[in-house]
Amino acid sequence: MQKKKKKVFIGKKKNEKNFFFFFFFFFFFMGLDRFRNKTFIGEDLHLNRYYQFIDSEGKVRRDVDYFIREPNPRTIPSIWNRWLAFRVSDPPTYEDVLKEDERQRSIKEKAKIFEEEDLKLRVQEMEYKKQQQQENLDNRNIIPKQ
């Protein structure tokens, strides 16, 4: 009888090869294209960072990395949103961002004042309607049920 020769395995095991292939595929085919040639453009007051890069098709792309890892488009100031959407060609300067922030705050303050005045007028209008209804009832000599 012949003895079976044991196979001597030289190299990596099958699981190690799969593991290597997965990370190779992920980093080089999925992630590398997005981070290649990524140029830092600026930062807003929420500490979101803005980048510009050229994708694999040769198109210029603009991207934002949120300071908080949960992406929330509401944290993007409108001036940076214009730049991201290619409505303006130049990114906003820090002074532009401060002016826009001050403008937004003044709009919010004016809206708050307007809402308070509107609430006062609504209360006055309701009181006036109640008074008119009471006068109408008094004129008809009708006593409402209580």
C-alpha contacts under 8 A as a table, 3 or more apart, distances in Angstrom:
res1	aa1	res2	aa2	distance
12	K	16	E	6.06
12	K	17	K	6.43
13	K	16	E	5.31
13	K	17	K	6.39
14	K	17	K	5.13
14	K	18	N	6.40
15	N	18	N	5.14
15	N	19	F	6.15
16	E	19	F	5.03
16	E	20	F	6.11
17	K	20	F	5.12
17	K	21	F	6.08
18	N	21	F	5.06
18	N	22	F	6.08
19	F	22	F	5.23
19	F	23	F	6.51
20	F	23	F	5.43
20	F	24	F	6.02
21	F	24	F	4.98
21	F	25	F	5.94
22	F	25	F	5.20
22	F	26	F	6.08
23	F	26	F	5.00
23	F	27	F	5.94
24	F	27	F	5.59
24	F	28	F	5.84
24	F	29	F	7.75
25	F	28	F	5.56
25	F	29	F	5.35
25	F	30	M	6.92
26	F	29	F	5.71
26	F	30	M	4.99
26	F	31	G	6.36
27	F	30	M	5.72
27	F	31	G	4.89
27	F	32	L	5.72
28	F	31	G	6.04
28	F	32	L	4.98
28	F	33	D	7.41
29	F	32	L	6.25
29	F	33	D	6.93
30	M	33	D	6.79
30	M	34	R	7.80
31	G	34	R	5.63
31	G	35	F	6.73
32	L	35	F	5.35
32	L	36	R	5.94
33	D	36	R	5.35
33	D	55	D	6.60
33	D	56	S	6.62
34	R	38	K	7.58
34	R	53	F	7.83
34	R	55	D	6.79
35	F	38	K	5.40
35	F	53	F	7.81
36	R	53	F	7.32
36	R	54	I	7.85
37	N	53	F	5.51
37	N	54	I	6.60
38	K	51	Y	6.20
38	K	52	Q	5.75
38	K	53	F	4.52
38	K	54	I	7.50
39	T	51	Y	5.36
39	T	52	Q	5.25
39	T	53	F	6.06
40	F	49	R	7.51
40	F	50	Y	6.21
40	F	51	Y	4.63
40	F	52	Q	6.69
41	I	49	R	7.70
41	I	50	Y	5.49
41	I	51	Y	5.20
41	I	52	Q	6.71
41	I	91	P	7.29
42	G	49	R	5.97
42	G	50	Y	5.32
42	G	51	Y	7.29
42	G	91	P	7.70
43	E	46	H	7.98
43	E	47	L	5.79
43	E	48	N	5.61
43	E	49	R	4.57
43	E	50	Y	6.06
44	D	47	L	5.29
44	D	48	N	5.64
44	D	49	R	6.88
44	D	77	P	7.60
44	D	80	W	7.87
44	D	94	Y	7.87
44	D	97	V	7.06
45	L	48	N	7.47
45	L	97	V	7.75
46	H	67	F	7.16
46	H	75	T	6.98
46	H	76	I	7.90
47	L	66	Y	7.49
47	L	67	F	5.52
48	N	64	V	6.73
48	N	65	D	5.85
48	N	66	Y	4.65
48	N	67	F	4.86
48	N	76	I	7.63
49	R	64	V	5.63
49	R	65	D	5.18
49	R	66	Y	6.52
49	R	67	F	7.29
50	Y	62	R	7.38
50	Y	63	D	5.83
50	Y	64	V	4.51
50	Y	65	D	6.41
51	Y	62	R	5.74
51	Y	63	D	5.18
51	Y	64	V	6.16
51	Y	65	D	7.95
52	Q	60	V	7.01
52	Q	61	R	5.68
52	Q	62	R	4.45
52	Q	63	D	6.24
53	F	60	V	5.79
53	F	61	R	5.31
53	F	62	R	6.44
54	I	57	E	7.80
54	I	58	G	5.60
54	I	59	K	5.43
54	I	60	V	4.55
54	I	61	R	5.84
55	D	58	G	5.38
55	D	59	K	5.60
55	D	60	V	6.56
55	D	61	R	6.70
56	S	59	K	7.50
62	R	84	L	5.66
63	D	84	L	6.91
66	Y	69	R	5.91
66	Y	70	E	7.36
66	Y	71	P	5.98
66	Y	72	N	7.74
68	I	71	P	6.93
72	N	75	T	5.86
72	N	76	I	7.83
73	P	76	I	5.55
74	R	77	P	7.63
76	I	80	W	6.55
76	I	81	N	6.35
77	P	80	W	5.48
77	P	81	N	6.24
77	P	101	D	7.96
78	S	81	N	4.80
78	S	82	R	6.23
79	I	82	R	5.33
79	I	83	W	6.78
79	I	92	P	6.83
79	I	97	V	6.95
79	I	100	E	7.03
80	W	83	W	5.06
80	W	84	L	6.20
80	W	91	P	7.31
80	W	92	P	6.84
81	N	84	L	4.99
81	N	85	A	6.15
82	R	85	A	5.27
82	R	86	F	6.37
82	R	87	R	5.20
82	R	88	V	6.18
83	W	86	F	5.17
83	W	87	R	5.90
83	W	88	V	5.28
83	W	89	S	6.69
83	W	90	D	7.13
83	W	91	P	5.88
83	W	92	P	7.62
84	L	87	R	7.68
85	A	88	V	7.94
86	F	89	S	6.30
88	V	91	P	7.41
92	P	96	D	5.74
92	P	97	V	6.53
93	T	96	D	5.12
93	T	97	V	6.36
94	Y	97	V	5.05
94	Y	98	L	6.28
95	E	98	L	5.09
95	E	99	K	6.16
96	D	99	K	5.11
96	D	100	E	6.08
97	V	100	E	5.13
97	V	101	D	6.11
98	L	101	D	5.06
98	L	102	E	6.18
99	K	102	E	5.13
99	K	103	R	6.11
100	E	103	R	4.97
100	E	104	Q	6.15
101	D	104	Q	5.12
101	D	105	R	6.25
102	E	105	R	5.09
102	E	106	S	6.21
103	R	106	S	5.18
103	R	107	I	6.25
104	Q	107	I	5.13
104	Q	108	K	6.28
105	R	108	K	5.09
105	R	109	E	6.22
106	S	109	E	5.03
106	S	110	K	6.13
107	I	110	K	5.15
107	I	111	A	6.08
108	K	111	A	5.05
108	K	112	K	6.18
109	E	112	K	5.10
109	E	113	I	6.33
110	K	113	I	5.12
110	K	114	F	6.10
111	A	114	F	5.00
111	A	115	E	6.10
112	K	115	E	5.14
112	K	116	E	6.29
113	I	116	E	5.17
113	I	117	E	6.29
114	F	117	E	5.16
114	F	118	D	6.03
115	E	118	D	4.95
115	E	119	L	6.09
116	E	119	L	5.13
116	E	120	K	6.38
117	E	120	K	5.11
117	E	121	L	6.31
118	D	121	L	5.12
118	D	122	R	6.19
119	L	122	R	5.08
119	L	123	V	6.26
120	K	123	V	5.19
120	K	124	Q	6.27
121	L	124	Q	5.04
121	L	125	E	6.05
122	R	125	E	4.97
122	R	126	M	6.15
123	V	126	M	5.16
123	V	127	E	6.24
124	Q	127	E	5.11
124	Q	128	Y	6.11
125	E	128	Y	5.02
125	E	129	K	6.20
126	M	129	K	5.10
126	M	130	K	6.23
127	E	130	K	5.12
127	E	131	Q	6.16
128	Y	131	Q	5.03
128	Y	132	Q	6.19
129	K	132	Q	5.03
129	K	133	Q	6.16
130	K	133	Q	5.12
130	K	134	Q	6.16
131	Q	134	Q	5.09
131	Q	135	E	6.20
132	Q	135	E	5.07
132	Q	136	N	6.16
133	Q	136	N	5.06
133	Q	137	L	6.22
134	Q	137	L	5.10
134	Q	138	D	6.14
135	E	138	D	4.98
135	E	139	N	6.06
136	N	139	N	5.13
136	N	140	R	6.40
137	L	140	R	5.27
137	L	141	N	6.22
137	L	142	I	5.51
137	L	143	I	7.10
137	L	144	P	7.85
138	D	141	N	5.00
138	D	142	I	6.36
138	D	143	I	7.63
139	N	142	I	7.81
